[in-house]
């Protein structure tokens, strides 16, 4: 059972940056594709970015492409989401998630087996 803990959320002005971290409890995380999702009030959880377990392949939602960067360091059991040029519409609770070991990376919440508790990101205009 992989446990995930997100940190790094907060309040930032539009145009600013934040870096979210996702720490995993188990060494098996090394072999798990990782994703970031977000959920704003009254909206469904949506895909933000994903990275393969080796870190060689990444996917991004069109709304964050060119502004957000997903990365990971398997030696640290940690992944990150660097968010630049933040906009008010990026305001949401951000979740990191992991698929089963050796799975392909995915864009759907239903494809992910393990979830963190979420961290709030608020972007003021």
N, CA, C and O atoms as a GROMACS GRO file, in nm:
protein
  500
    1UNK      N    1   0.085  -0.119   0.000
    1UNK     CA    2   0.000   0.000   0.000
    1UNK      C    3   0.089   0.124   0.000
    1UNK      O    4   0.166   0.146   0.094
    2UNK      N    5   0.078   0.205  -0.104
    2UNK     CA    6   0.158   0.328  -0.115
    2UNK      C    7   0.079   0.442  -0.053
    2UNK      O    8  -0.035   0.468  -0.091
    3UNK      N    9   0.139   0.510   0.042
    3UNK     CA   10   0.078   0.630   0.100
    3UNK      C   11   0.148   0.752   0.044
    3UNK      O   12   0.271   0.755   0.034
    4UNK      N   13   0.069   0.853   0.008
    4UNK     CA   14   0.122   0.974  -0.055
    4UNK      C   15   0.086   1.095   0.029
    4UNK      O   16  -0.026   1.106   0.080
    5UNK      N   17   0.181   1.186   0.044
    5UNK     CA   18   0.158   1.308   0.121
    5UNK      C   19   0.203   1.427   0.037
    5UNK      O   20   0.319   1.437  -0.001
    6UNK      N   21   0.108   1.517   0.009
    6UNK     CA   22   0.140   1.638  -0.068
    6UNK      C   23   0.172   1.752   0.028
    6UNK      O   24   0.114   1.763   0.136
    7UNK      N   25   0.265   1.834  -0.012
    7UNK     CA   26   0.296   1.958   0.059
    7UNK      C   27   0.326   2.066  -0.043
    7UNK      O   28   0.350   2.037  -0.160
    8UNK      N   29   0.324   2.191   0.003
    8UNK     CA   30   0.366   2.300  -0.083
    8UNK      C   31   0.256   2.390  -0.132
    8UNK      O   32   0.283   2.488  -0.202
    9UNK      N   33   0.132   2.360  -0.098
    9UNK     CA   34   0.024   2.448  -0.140
    9UNK      C   35   0.026   2.579  -0.064
    9UNK      O   36   0.103   2.595   0.032
   10UNK      N   37  -0.059   2.673  -0.106
   10UNK     CA   38  -0.066   2.800  -0.036
   10UNK      C   39  -0.136   2.905  -0.119
   10UNK      O   40  -0.202   2.875  -0.219
   11UNK      N   41  -0.121   3.028  -0.075
   11UNK     CA   42  -0.182   3.143  -0.142
   11UNK      C   43  -0.074   3.218  -0.219
   11UNK      O   44   0.032   3.248  -0.164
   12UNK      N   45  -0.101   3.248  -0.344
   12UNK     CA   46  -0.004   3.318  -0.428
   12UNK      C   47  -0.080   3.413  -0.520
   12UNK      O   48  -0.194   3.387  -0.556
   13UNK      N   49  -0.014   3.521  -0.558
   13UNK     CA   50  -0.075   3.615  -0.652
   13UNK      C   51  -0.064   3.562  -0.795
   13UNK      O   52   0.024   3.482  -0.827
   14UNK      N   53  -0.154   3.607  -0.878
   14UNK     CA   54  -0.149   3.570  -1.019
   14UNK      C   55  -0.013   3.606  -1.078
   14UNK      O   56   0.041   3.713  -1.052
   15UNK      N   57   0.040   3.515  -1.156
   15UNK     CA   58   0.173   3.532  -1.213
   15UNK      C   59   0.284   3.471  -1.130
   15UNK      O   60   0.398   3.462  -1.175
   16UNK      N   61   0.250   3.431  -1.008
   16UNK     CA   62   0.349   3.373  -0.919
   16UNK      C   63   0.371   3.225  -0.942
   16UNK      O   64   0.316   3.166  -1.036
   17UNK      N   65   0.452   3.165  -0.855
   17UNK     CA   66   0.489   3.024  -0.868
   17UNK      C   67   0.472   2.951  -0.735
   17UNK      O   68   0.481   3.010  -0.628
   18UNK      N   69   0.447   2.822  -0.746
   18UNK     CA   70   0.446   2.732  -0.633
   18UNK      C   71   0.505   2.599  -0.678
   18UNK      O   72   0.497   2.562  -0.795
   19UNK      N   73   0.563   2.527  -0.581
   19UNK     CA   74   0.614   2.394  -0.610
   19UNK      C   75   0.550   2.295  -0.513
   19UNK      O   76   0.571   2.303  -0.392
   20UNK      N   77   0.474   2.203  -0.567
   20UNK     CA   78   0.411   2.101  -0.485
   20UNK      C   79   0.501   1.978  -0.480
   20UNK      O   80   0.566   1.943  -0.579
   21UNK      N   81   0.505   1.914  -0.364
   21UNK     CA   82   0.581   1.791  -0.347
   21UNK      C   83   0.487   1.677  -0.312
   21UNK      O   84   0.383   1.698  -0.250
   22UNK      N   85   0.525   1.556  -0.351
   22UNK     CA   86   0.447   1.438  -0.319
   22UNK      C   87   0.545   1.332  -0.270
   22UNK      O   88   0.624   1.278  -0.348
   23UNK      N   89   0.540   1.302  -0.141
   23UNK     CA   90   0.630   1.204  -0.081
   23UNK      C   91   0.557   1.072  -0.064
   23UNK      O   92   0.445   1.067  -0.013
   24UNK      N   93   0.623   0.964  -0.108
   24UNK     CA   94   0.563   0.830  -0.100
   24UNK      C   95   0.625   0.750   0.013
   24UNK      O   96   0.743   0.767   0.046
   25UNK      N   97   0.544   0.664   0.072
   25UNK     CA   98   0.589   0.590   0.190
   25UNK      C   99   0.661   0.461   0.156
   25UNK      O  100   0.734   0.406   0.239
   26UNK      N  101   0.642   0.412   0.035
   26UNK     CA  102   0.694   0.281   0.002
   26UNK      C  103   0.794   0.288  -0.113
   26UNK      O  104   0.783   0.371  -0.202
   27UNK      N  105   0.891   0.198  -0.108
   27UNK     CA  106   0.991   0.192  -0.212
   27UNK      C  107   0.930   0.150  -0.346
   27UNK      O  108   0.984   0.181  -0.452
   28UNK      N  109   0.815   0.079  -0.340
   28UNK     CA  110   0.751   0.036  -0.464
   28UNK      C  111   0.705   0.153  -0.548
   28UNK      O  112   0.676   0.138  -0.667
   29UNK      N  113   0.696   0.273  -0.485
   29UNK     CA  114   0.661   0.394  -0.560
   29UNK      C  115   0.753   0.414  -0.679
   29UNK      O  116   0.713   0.470  -0.782
   30UNK      N  117   0.877   0.366  -0.665
   30UNK     CA  118   0.974   0.381  -0.772
   30UNK      C  119   0.920   0.329  -0.905
   30UNK      O  120   0.954   0.382  -1.011
   31UNK      N  121   0.835   0.226  -0.901
   31UNK     CA  122   0.786   0.161  -1.022
   31UNK      C  123   0.645   0.204  -1.060
   31UNK      O  124   0.584   0.146  -1.150
   32UNK      N  125   0.592   0.306  -0.992
   32UNK     CA  126   0.454   0.350  -1.013
   32UNK      C  127   0.448   0.479  -1.094
   32UNK      O  128   0.512   0.577  -1.056
   33UNK      N  129   0.373   0.480  -1.204
   33UNK     CA  130   0.348   0.608  -1.270
   33UNK      C  131   0.277   0.703  -1.173
   33UNK      O  132   0.198   0.660  -1.089
   34UNK      N  133   0.306   0.830  -1.185
   34UNK     CA  134   0.252   0.929  -1.092
   34UNK      C  135   0.175   1.036  -1.169
   34UNK      O  136   0.210   1.071  -1.281
   35UNK      N  137   0.071   1.085  -1.106
   35UNK     CA  138  -0.006   1.192  -1.168
   35UNK      C  139  -0.044   1.298  -1.068
   35UNK      O  140  -0.046   1.275  -0.947
   36UNK      N  141  -0.076   1.416  -1.120
   36UNK     CA  142  -0.133   1.525  -1.040
   36UNK      C  143  -0.271   1.558  -1.097
   36UNK      O  144  -0.290   1.568  -1.218
   37UNK      N  145  -0.366   1.575  -1.006
   37UNK     CA  146  -0.502   1.613  -1.042
   37UNK      C  147  -0.542   1.732  -0.955
   37UNK      O  148  -0.477   1.762  -0.855
   38UNK      N  149  -0.649   1.798  -0.994
   38UNK     CA  150  -0.699   1.909  -0.912
   38UNK      C  151  -0.851   1.911  -0.916
   38UNK      O  152  -0.914   1.863  -1.010
   39UNK      N  153  -0.907   1.967  -0.811
   39UNK     CA  154  -1.052   1.977  -0.801
   39UNK      C  155  -1.090   2.110  -0.740
   39UNK      O  156  -1.055   2.141  -0.626
   40UNK      N  157  -1.163   2.188  -0.818
   40UNK     CA  158  -1.213   2.316  -0.771
   40UNK      C  159  -1.354   2.295  -0.715
   40UNK      O  160  -1.420   2.197  -0.749
   41UNK      N  161  -1.400   2.386  -0.628
   41UNK     CA  162  -1.533   2.372  -0.570
   41UNK      C  163  -1.640   2.360  -0.676
   41UNK      O  164  -1.646   2.440  -0.770
   42UNK      N  165  -1.727   2.259  -0.662
   42UNK     CA  166  -1.837   2.240  -0.755
   42UNK      C  167  -1.799   2.179  -0.888
   42UNK      O  168  -1.882   2.167  -0.977
   43UNK      N  169  -1.672   2.140  -0.902
   43UNK     CA  170  -1.627   2.082  -1.029
   43UNK      C  171  -1.573   1.942  -1.006
   43UNK      O  172  -1.540   1.903  -0.894
   44UNK      N  173  -1.565   1.867  -1.115
   44UNK     CA  174  -1.509   1.733  -1.107
   44UNK      C  175  -1.357   1.739  -1.098
   44UNK      O  176  -1.294   1.838  -1.137
   45UNK      N  177  -1.300   1.632  -1.045
   45UNK     CA  178  -1.156   1.623  -1.039
   45UNK      C  179  -1.102   1.612  -1.182
   45UNK      O  180  -1.152   1.534  -1.263
   46UNK      N  181  -0.998   1.693  -1.212
   46UNK     CA  182  -0.946   1.695  -1.348
   46UNK      C  183  -0.797   1.666  -1.351
   46UNK      O  184  -0.723   1.694  -1.256
   47UNK      N  185  -0.755   1.610  -1.462
   47UNK     CA  186  -0.616   1.576  -1.485
   47UNK      C  187  -0.532   1.702  -1.502
   47UNK      O  188  -0.574   1.798  -1.565
   48UNK      N  189  -0.412   1.700  -1.445
   48UNK     CA  190  -0.318   1.812  -1.460
   48UNK      C  191  -0.192   1.765  -1.533
   48UNK      O  192  -0.154   1.822  -1.636
   49UNK      N  193  -0.127   1.661  -1.480
   49UNK     CA  194  -0.002   1.613  -1.539
   49UNK      C  195   0.026   1.472  -1.491
   49UNK      O  196  -0.025   1.430  -1.387
   50UNK      N  197   0.107   1.398  -1.567
   50UNK     CA  198   0.145   1.263  -1.529
   50UNK      C  199   0.285   1.234  -1.580
   50UNK      O  200   0.332   1.294  -1.676
   51UNK      N  201   0.352   1.139  -1.512
   51UNK     CA  202   0.489   1.103  -1.547
   51UNK      C  203   0.505   0.953  -1.532
   51UNK      O  204   0.454   0.894  -1.437
   52UNK      N  205   0.576   0.892  -1.625
   52UNK     CA  206   0.600   0.749  -1.620
   52UNK      C  207   0.692   0.714  -1.503
   52UNK      O  208   0.754   0.803  -1.444
   53UNK      N  209   0.700   0.585  -1.470
   53UNK     CA  210   0.775   0.550  -1.350
   53UNK      C  211   0.923   0.574  -1.368
   53UNK      O  212   0.993   0.599  -1.269
   54UNK      N  213   0.973   0.567  -1.490
   54UNK     CA  214   1.115   0.600  -1.512
   54UNK      C  215   1.135   0.750  -1.530
   54UNK      O  216   1.248   0.798  -1.527
   55UNK      N  217   1.027   0.824  -1.549
   55UNK     CA  218   1.038   0.967  -1.569
   55UNK      C  219   1.066   1.008  -1.712
   55UNK      O  220   1.097   1.124  -1.739
   56UNK      N  221   1.056   0.914  -1.805
   56UNK     CA  222   1.093   0.944  -1.944
   56UNK      C  223   0.977   1.002  -2.023
   56UNK      O  224   0.999   1.068  -2.125
   57UNK      N  225   0.854   0.979  -1.978
   57UNK     CA  226   0.736   1.025  -2.051
   57UNK      C  227   0.651   1.111  -1.960
   57UNK      O  228   0.628   1.076  -1.844
   58UNK      N  229   0.604   1.224  -2.013
   58UNK     CA  230   0.516   1.312  -1.937
   58UNK      C  231   0.396   1.351  -2.022
   58UNK      O  232   0.405   1.361  -2.144
   59UNK      N  233   0.284   1.372  -1.955
   59UNK     CA  234   0.163   1.424  -2.017
   59UNK      C  235   0.119   1.548  -1.941
   59UNK      O  236   0.141   1.558  -1.820
   60UNK      N  237   0.058   1.642  -2.011
   60UNK     CA  238   0.005   1.762  -1.948
   60UNK      C  239  -0.134   1.793  -2.002
   60UNK      O  240  -0.163   1.768  -2.119
   61UNK      N  241  -0.218   1.848  -1.917
   61UNK     CA  242  -0.343   1.905  -1.965
   61UNK      C  243  -0.311   2.029  -2.048
   61UNK      O  244  -0.213   2.100  -2.020
   62UNK      N  245  -0.391   2.055  -2.148
   62UNK     CA  246  -0.366   2.172  -2.234
   62UNK      C  247  -0.366   2.301  -2.153
   62UNK      O  248  -0.294   2.395  -2.186
   63UNK      N  249  -0.446   2.306  -2.048
   63UNK     CA  250  -0.459   2.429  -1.970
   63UNK      C  251  -0.333   2.464  -1.891
   63UNK      O  252  -0.317   2.578  -1.848
   64UNK      N  253  -0.244   2.367  -1.872
   64UNK     CA  254  -0.123   2.395  -1.793
   64UNK      C  255   0.005   2.377  -1.873
   64UNK      O  256   0.114   2.405  -1.823
   65UNK      N  257  -0.006   2.331  -1.996
   65UNK     CA  258   0.112   2.306  -2.078
   65UNK      C  259   0.192   2.433  -2.096
   65UNK      O  260   0.138   2.538  -2.129
   66UNK      N  261   0.323   2.422  -2.074
   66UNK     CA  262   0.410   2.538  -2.086
   66UNK      C  263   0.422   2.618  -1.957
   66UNK      O  264   0.510   2.704  -1.946
   67UNK      N  265   0.337   2.591  -1.859
   67UNK     CA  266   0.343   2.663  -1.730
   67UNK      C  267   0.381   2.570  -1.616
   67UNK      O  268   0.451   2.611  -1.522
   68UNK      N  269   0.336   2.446  -1.622
   68UNK     CA  270   0.362   2.348  -1.515
   68UNK      C  271   0.462   2.244  -1.563
   68UNK      O  272   0.468   2.210  -1.682
   69UNK      N  273   0.542   2.193  -1.469
   69UNK     CA  274   0.638   2.087  -1.500
   69UNK      C  275   0.630   1.979  -1.393
   69UNK      O  276   0.641   2.007  -1.274
   70UNK      N  277   0.611   1.856  -1.437
   70UNK     CA  278   0.608   1.742  -1.346
   70UNK      C  279   0.744   1.674  -1.349
   70UNK      O  280   0.807   1.663  -1.454
   71UNK      N  281   0.789   1.628  -1.232
   71UNK     CA  282   0.918   1.560  -1.224
   71UNK      C  283   0.916   1.464  -1.106
   71UNK      O  284   0.823   1.464  -1.025
   72UNK      N  285   1.019   1.381  -1.097
   72UNK     CA  286   1.027   1.286  -0.986
   72UNK      C  287   1.172   1.246  -0.965
   72UNK      O  288   1.254   1.254  -1.056
   73UNK      N  289   1.201   1.204  -0.843
   73UNK     CA  290   1.332   1.148  -0.810
   73UNK      C  291   1.304   1.018  -0.733
   73UNK      O  292   1.269   1.021  -0.616
   74UNK      N  293   1.322   0.907  -0.800
   74UNK     CA  294   1.288   0.779  -0.738
   74UNK      C  295   1.382   0.742  -0.623
   74UNK      O  296   1.346   0.662  -0.538
   75UNK      N  297   1.499   0.800  -0.620
   75UNK     CA  298   1.590   0.773  -0.508
   75UNK      C  299   1.537   0.836  -0.380
   75UNK      O  300   1.574   0.795  -0.269
   76UNK      N  301   1.451   0.936  -0.395
   76UNK     CA  302   1.392   1.006  -0.280
   76UNK      C  303   1.247   0.968  -0.257
   76UNK      O  304   1.184   1.018  -0.163
   77UNK      N  305   1.192   0.881  -0.342
   77UNK     CA  306   1.048   0.847  -0.335
   77UNK      C  307   0.962   0.972  -0.338
   77UNK      O  308   0.863   0.981  -0.265
   78UNK      N  309   0.998   1.068  -0.421
   78UNK     CA  310   0.931   1.198  -0.422
   78UNK      C  311   0.907   1.245  -0.564
   78UNK      O  312   0.988   1.223  -0.653
   79UNK      N  313   0.792   1.311  -0.581
   79UNK     CA  314   0.761   1.376  -0.708
   79UNK      C  315   0.726   1.521  -0.682
   79UNK      O  316   0.695   1.560  -0.570
   80UNK      N  317   0.729   1.600  -0.787
   80UNK     CA  318   0.702   1.744  -0.775
   80UNK      C  319   0.614   1.793  -0.891
   80UNK      O  320   0.610   1.734  -0.998
   81UNK      N  321   0.546   1.903  -0.863
   81UNK     CA  322   0.476   1.975  -0.968
   81UNK      C  323   0.516   2.122  -0.953
   81UNK      O  324   0.472   2.189  -0.860
   82UNK      N  325   0.598   2.170  -1.044
   82UNK     CA  326   0.639   2.310  -1.046
   82UNK      C  327   0.534   2.387  -1.124
   82UNK      O  328   0.507   2.356  -1.240
   83UNK      N  329   0.476   2.487  -1.061
   83UNK     CA  330   0.369   2.563  -1.122
   83UNK      C  331   0.413   2.709  -1.136
   83UNK      O  332   0.435   2.777  -1.036
   84UNK      N  333   0.426   2.756  -1.258
   84UNK     CA  334   0.466   2.893  -1.287
   84UNK      C  335   0.353   2.967  -1.356
   84UNK      O  336   0.260   2.906  -1.408
   85UNK      N  337   0.362   3.099  -1.357
   85UNK     CA  338   0.262   3.183  -1.424
   85UNK      C  339   0.121   3.144  -1.382
   85UNK      O  340   0.033   3.125  -1.465
   86UNK      N  341   0.103   3.132  -1.253
   86UNK     CA  342  -0.026   3.086  -1.202
   86UNK      C  343  -0.137   3.186  -1.231
   86UNK      O  344  -0.116   3.307  -1.233
   87UNK      N  345  -0.256   3.130  -1.254
   87UNK     CA  346  -0.374   3.210  -1.285
   87UNK      C  347  -0.482   3.181  -1.180
   87UNK      O  348  -0.481   3.075  -1.117
   88UNK      N  349  -0.575   3.273  -1.162
   88UNK     CA  350  -0.684   3.247  -1.066
   88UNK      C  351  -0.759   3.117  -1.095
   88UNK      O  352  -0.806   3.050  -1.003
   89UNK      N  353  -0.770   3.082  -1.222
   89UNK     CA  354  -0.842   2.958  -1.256
   89UNK      C  355  -0.765   2.833  -1.220
   89UNK      O  356  -0.818   2.722  -1.233
   90UNK      N  357  -0.641   2.846  -1.174
   90UNK     CA  358  -0.566   2.731  -1.123
   90UNK      C  359  -0.602   2.700  -0.977
   90UNK      O  360  -0.556   2.599  -0.922
   91UNK      N  361  -0.682   2.785  -0.916
   91UNK     CA  362  -0.722   2.763  -0.777
   91UNK      C  363  -0.799   2.633  -0.763
   91UNK      O  364  -0.899   2.611  -0.831
   92UNK      N  365  -0.753   2.547  -0.673
   92UNK     CA  366  -0.814   2.414  -0.654
   92UNK      C  367  -0.739   2.341  -0.543
   92UNK      O  368  -0.635   2.387  -0.496
   93UNK      N  369  -0.794   2.229  -0.502
   93UNK     CA  370  -0.719   2.134  -0.420
   93UNK      C  371  -0.644   2.043  -0.516
   93UNK      O  372  -0.702   1.984  -0.607
   94UNK      N  373  -0.513   2.031  -0.495
   94UNK     CA  374  -0.429   1.951  -0.583
   94UNK      C  375  -0.396   1.818  -0.514
   94UNK      O  376  -0.358   1.815  -0.397
   95UNK      N  377  -0.411   1.710  -0.590
   95UNK     CA  378  -0.386   1.576  -0.539
   95UNK      C  379  -0.276   1.508  -0.621
   95UNK      O  380  -0.274   1.520  -0.744
   96UNK      N  381  -0.187   1.438  -0.553
   96UNK     CA  382  -0.099   1.349  -0.627
   96UNK      C  383  -0.155   1.208  -0.617
   96UNK      O  384  -0.223   1.174  -0.521
   97UNK      N  385  -0.124   1.128  -0.717
   97UNK     CA  386  -0.179   0.993  -0.724
   97UNK      C  387  -0.076   0.902  -0.790
   97UNK      O  388   0.012   0.948  -0.863
   98UNK      N  389  -0.088   0.774  -0.763
   98UNK     CA  390   0.003   0.676  -0.823
   98UNK      C  391  -0.076   0.558  -0.876
   98UNK      O  392  -0.175   0.514  -0.816
   99UNK      N  393  -0.030   0.507  -0.988
   99UNK     CA  394  -0.090   0.386  -1.044
   99UNK      C  395  -0.017   0.264  -0.987
   99UNK      O  396   0.080   0.278  -0.912
  100UNK      N  397  -0.064   0.148  -1.022
  100UNK     CA  398   0.003   0.025  -0.980
  100UNK      C  399   0.140   0.016  -1.046
  100UNK      O  400   0.161   0.076  -1.151
  101UNK      N  401   0.233  -0.056  -0.985
  101UNK     CA  402   0.368  -0.067  -1.043
  101UNK      C  403   0.367  -0.117  -1.186
  101UNK      O  404   0.296  -0.212  -1.220
  102UNK      N  405   0.447  -0.054  -1.268
  102UNK     CA  406   0.470  -0.091  -1.408
  102UNK      C  407   0.351  -0.063  -1.500
  102UNK      O  408   0.355  -0.099  -1.617
  103UNK      N  409   0.245   0.001  -1.449
  103UNK     CA  410   0.135   0.042  -1.536
  103UNK      C  411   0.182   0.154  -1.629
  103UNK      O  412   0.284   0.217  -1.605
  104UNK      N  413   0.104   0.178  -1.736
  104UNK     CA  414   0.129   0.294  -1.820
  104UNK      C  415   0.080   0.418  -1.748
  104UNK      O  416  -0.002   0.408  -1.657
  105UNK      N  417   0.129   0.534  -1.788
  105UNK     CA  418   0.075   0.656  -1.728
  105UNK      C  419  -0.064   0.680  -1.784
  105UNK      O  420  -0.095   0.635  -1.895
  106UNK      N  421  -0.148   0.751  -1.710
  106UNK     CA  422  -0.286   0.772  -1.752
  106UNK      C  423  -0.334   0.911  -1.720
  106UNK      O  424  -0.268   0.986  -1.648
  107UNK      N  425  -0.451   0.944  -1.774
  107UNK     CA  426  -0.508   1.077  -1.754
  107UNK      C  427  -0.638   1.074  -1.674
  107UNK      O  428  -0.690   1.179  -1.637
  108UNK      N  429  -0.690   0.955  -1.647
  108UNK     CA  430  -0.819   0.945  -1.579
  108UNK      C  431  -0.801   0.915  -1.431
  108UNK      O  432  -0.720   0.829  -1.395
  109UNK      N  433  -0.876   0.983  -1.344
  109UNK     CA  434  -0.867   0.951  -1.200
  109UNK      C  435  -0.892   0.804  -1.170
  109UNK      O  436  -0.831   0.747  -1.080
  110UNK      N  437  -0.982   0.741  -1.245
  110UNK     CA  438  -1.017   0.602  -1.221
  110UNK      C  439  -0.901   0.506  -1.247
  110UNK      O  440  -0.906   0.390  -1.204
  111UNK      N  441  -0.798   0.552  -1.316
  111UNK     CA  442  -0.683   0.468  -1.347
  111UNK      C  443  -0.582   0.462  -1.233
  111UNK      O  444  -0.488   0.382  -1.237
  112UNK      N  445  -0.600   0.546  -1.132
  112UNK     CA  446  -0.502   0.559  -1.025
  112UNK      C  447  -0.547   0.487  -0.898
  112UNK      O  448  -0.663   0.496  -0.857
  113UNK      N  449  -0.453   0.417  -0.837
  113UNK     CA  450  -0.484   0.332  -0.723
  113UNK      C  451  -0.463   0.401  -0.588
  113UNK      O  452  -0.533   0.371  -0.491
  114UNK      N  453  -0.369   0.493  -0.583
  114UNK     CA  454  -0.330   0.554  -0.455
  114UNK      C  455  -0.339   0.705  -0.467
  114UNK      O  456  -0.304   0.764  -0.569
  115UNK      N  457  -0.389   0.767  -0.359
  115UNK     CA  458  -0.412   0.911  -0.359
  115UNK      C  459  -0.362   0.975  -0.230
  115UNK      O  460  -0.368   0.916  -0.123
  116UNK      N  461  -0.311   1.098  -0.244
  116UNK     CA  462  -0.278   1.177  -0.128
  116UNK      C  463  -0.402   1.248  -0.075
  116UNK      O  464  -0.511   1.235  -0.130
  117UNK      N  465  -0.384   1.324   0.032
  117UNK     CA  466  -0.497   1.389   0.097
  117UNK      C  467  -0.531   1.523   0.032
  117UNK      O  468  -0.638   1.579   0.057
  118UNK      N  469  -0.444   1.574  -0.051
  118UNK     CA  470  -0.468   1.700  -0.121
  118UNK      C  471  -0.405   1.819  -0.050
  118UNK      O  472  -0.389   1.819   0.072
  119UNK      N  473  -0.372   1.920  -0.128
  119UNK     CA  474  -0.318   2.045  -0.075
  119UNK      C  475  -0.383   2.161  -0.151
  119UNK      O  476  -0.396   2.158  -0.273
  120UNK      N  477  -0.424   2.263  -0.076
  120UNK     CA  478  -0.497   2.376  -0.136
  120UNK      C  479  -0.402   2.473  -0.204
  120UNK      O  480  -0.300   2.513  -0.147
  121UNK      N  481  -0.435   2.510  -0.326
  121UNK     CA  482  -0.364   2.614  -0.399
  121UNK      C  483  -0.466   2.724  -0.430
  121UNK      O  484  -0.569   2.698  -0.493
  122UNK      N  485  -0.437   2.845  -0.386
  122UNK     CA  486  -0.526   2.959  -0.411
  122UNK      C  487  -0.446   3.068  -0.481
  122UNK      O  488  -0.343   3.113  -0.431
  123UNK      N  489  -0.495   3.109  -0.597
  123UNK     CA  490  -0.429   3.213  -0.676
  123UNK      C  491  -0.520   3.336  -0.677
  123UNK      O  492  -0.632   3.330  -0.726
  124UNK      N  493  -0.470   3.445  -0.622
  124UNK     CA  494  -0.549   3.567  -0.616
  124UNK      C  495  -0.520   3.655  -0.737
  124UNK      O  496  -0.410   3.655  -0.791
  125UNK      N  497  -0.622   3.730  -0.778
  125UNK     CA  498  -0.606   3.816  -0.897
  125UNK      C  499  -0.558   3.954  -0.859
  125UNK      O  500  -0.538   4.039  -0.946
   0.00000   0.00000   0.00000
